Amino acid sequence: MARTQGSHSDITGPRIREAALRLFAQHGYAAVSMRQIAKDVGVQAGALYNYTPDKQSLLFNLMAGHMADLQTAWDAVPQADSALERLRGFTGFHIRFHLERPDAVFIAYMELRNLTEKNFAVIESLRRNYENGVEDILKQGMEQGEFDIPDTKVATLAVIAMLNGVNTWYRSEGRLSLDEVERVYWSMVQKSVST
């Protein structure tokens, strides 16, 4: 199949992913067609299939890429010895990482239902790996006597859910700066797990 004139794989591929990410976040996966994505990028619909086999693969790759980037970024954060300091570091990391990627976060949580069973299992496994890292911090805090948590798995999910909420309401021009928001959330997270 001939490439569209002026198309370059190192440019068009990322543009397709960016357009799909934006359109899926704005309209929902089910409402967006490959033709719409192609129009947004400025290529013929058939040209998309040079970069992705289908729309499902595009959704899956966006989600998997987001989870891989999230895990890689978290793995690069230096870890303190204290569980309390590790949890504080996680709180700030999670808020800031996700605020920089609102469309990816929205899709990662809201479009899971549109994945095939096989793709869902892969994404769920990647999410579980990330969650397990947080639960390890909570378990360490229990062992060190810093935390009092009846169920570390539930607490992990509750902390992540609370931190994800920032994406729905925070605006940089709002009443609180990002540093202030992070301090408020850290205070709430700390109180929710402390002895």
C-alpha positions in Angstrom: 0.0 0.0 0.0 1.4 3.4 -1.0 2.1 5.9 1.7 0.2 9.2 1.6 2.3 11.9 0.0 4.1 13.9 2.7 3.5 11.2 5.3 6.4 10.1 7.5 6.1 7.1 9.8 8.1 8.8 12.6 5.7 11.8 12.5 2.4 10.2 11.4 2.4 7.4 13.9 2.7 9.7 17.0 0.1 12.0 15.4 -2.3 9.2 15.1 -1.8 8.2 18.7 -2.2 11.8 19.9 -5.4 12.3 17.8 -6.9 9.0 19.0 -6.1 9.9 22.6 -7.7 13.3 22.4 -10.8 12.0 20.5 -11.3 9.0 22.7 -11.1 11.3 25.8 -13.5 13.9 24.3 -16.1 11.6 22.7 -15.5 8.1 24.1 -14.0 5.2 22.3 -17.2 3.8 21.0 -18.2 7.1 19.4 -15.0 7.7 17.5 -14.4 6.1 14.1 -11.1 5.4 12.4 -12.3 7.8 9.7 -12.5 10.6 12.3 -9.0 9.9 13.6 -7.7 9.9 10.0 -9.4 13.2 9.3 -8.0 14.8 12.5 -4.5 13.7 11.4 -5.0 14.7 7.8 -4.5 11.3 6.2 -6.8 8.9 4.3 -8.6 6.4 6.5 -6.8 3.5 4.8 -3.5 5.0 5.8 -4.2 4.4 9.5 -3.8 0.7 8.9 -0.1 1.2 8.1 0.2 2.1 11.8 -2.3 0.0 13.7 -4.3 -3.1 12.7 -7.6 -1.8 14.2 -9.2 0.6 16.6 -9.0 -1.9 19.5 -5.3 -2.2 19.1 -5.0 1.6 19.1 -6.9 1.8 22.4 -4.9 -1.0 23.9 -1.6 0.5 22.9 -2.6 3.9 24.4 -3.5 2.3 27.7 -0.5 0.0 27.8 1.8 2.9 26.9 0.3 5.0 29.7 0.8 2.2 32.3 4.3 1.5 31.1 5.2 5.2 31.4 3.6 5.4 34.8 5.5 2.4 36.1 8.8 3.5 34.6 8.5 7.0 36.1 7.6 5.6 39.5 10.5 3.1 39.4 12.8 6.0 38.8 11.7 7.9 42.0 14.3 7.4 44.8 12.8 5.6 47.7 13.3 6.6 51.3 13.8 4.0 54.1 10.7 5.1 56.0 7.3 3.9 54.7 5.8 7.3 55.7 8.3 9.1 53.5 7.8 6.6 50.7 4.1 7.2 50.9 4.5 10.9 50.9 6.7 10.6 47.8 4.1 8.4 46.1 1.3 11.0 46.9 3.2 13.8 45.2 4.4 11.6 42.3 0.9 10.2 41.5 -0.8 13.6 41.6 1.8 15.4 39.4 2.2 12.5 36.9 -1.5 12.2 36.3 -2.2 15.9 36.1 0.2 16.2 33.2 -1.8 13.5 31.3 -5.5 14.0 31.8 -6.6 12.4 28.6 -4.5 9.3 29.2 -5.8 9.0 32.7 -9.4 9.4 31.7 -9.0 6.7 29.0 -7.1 4.4 31.3 -10.0 4.3 33.8 -13.1 5.0 31.7 -12.5 2.9 28.6 -11.5 -0.4 30.3 -15.0 -1.7 29.4 -14.2 -1.4 25.7 -11.2 -3.7 25.8 -11.4 -7.2 24.6 -11.1 -9.8 27.3 -7.4 -10.6 26.4 -6.4 -6.9 26.3 -8.3 -6.2 29.5 -6.3 -8.9 31.3 -3.0 -7.3 30.2 -4.0 -3.8 31.3 -5.4 -5.2 34.6 -2.0 -6.9 35.2 -0.1 -3.7 34.6 -2.4 -1.8 36.9 -2.0 -4.5 39.6 1.8 -4.2 39.4 1.5 -0.5 40.1 -1.0 -1.0 42.9 1.2 -3.7 44.4 4.0 -1.2 44.7 1.8 1.1 46.8 0.5 -1.8 48.9 4.1 -2.8 49.6 4.6 0.7 51.1 1.5 0.2 53.3 2.7 -3.2 54.4 6.1 -1.8 55.3 4.4 0.9 57.3 2.4 -1.7 59.2 5.6 -3.7 59.9 7.4 -0.5 61.1 4.4 0.4 63.3 3.9 3.7 61.4 0.5 2.7 59.9 -2.7 1.2 61.3 -4.6 -0.2 58.4 -7.3 -3.0 58.6 -6.8 -4.1 55.0 -3.8 -2.9 52.9 -5.4 -3.8 49.5 -8.5 -1.8 50.2 -6.4 1.1 51.6 -4.2 1.0 48.4 -7.3 1.3 46.2 -8.8 4.0 48.4 -5.5 6.1 48.3 -5.2 5.8 44.6 -8.9 6.7 44.0 -8.6 9.7 46.3 -5.5 10.9 44.4 -7.1 10.4 41.0 -9.8 12.8 42.1 -7.5 15.7 41.7 -7.7 15.3 37.9 -11.4 16.0 37.9 -11.4 19.4 39.6 -7.9 20.9 39.8 -7.2 24.0 37.6 -3.9 25.8 37.7 -5.7 29.1 37.8 -7.8 28.0 40.8 -7.7 29.0 44.4 -4.9 26.6 45.5 -1.5 26.1 43.9 -0.4 22.6 43.0 2.0 22.6 45.9 -0.9 23.5 48.3 -3.1 20.8 46.8 -0.4 18.2 47.2 0.1 19.2 50.9 -3.7 19.0 51.6 -3.9 15.5 49.9 -0.8 14.3 51.8 -2.4 15.4 55.1 -5.5 13.4 54.2 -3.5 10.3 53.0 -1.3 10.4 56.1 -4.3 10.6 58.5 -6.1 7.8 56.7 -3.2 5.3 57.4 -1.6 6.6 60.5 -1.7 5.0 64.0 
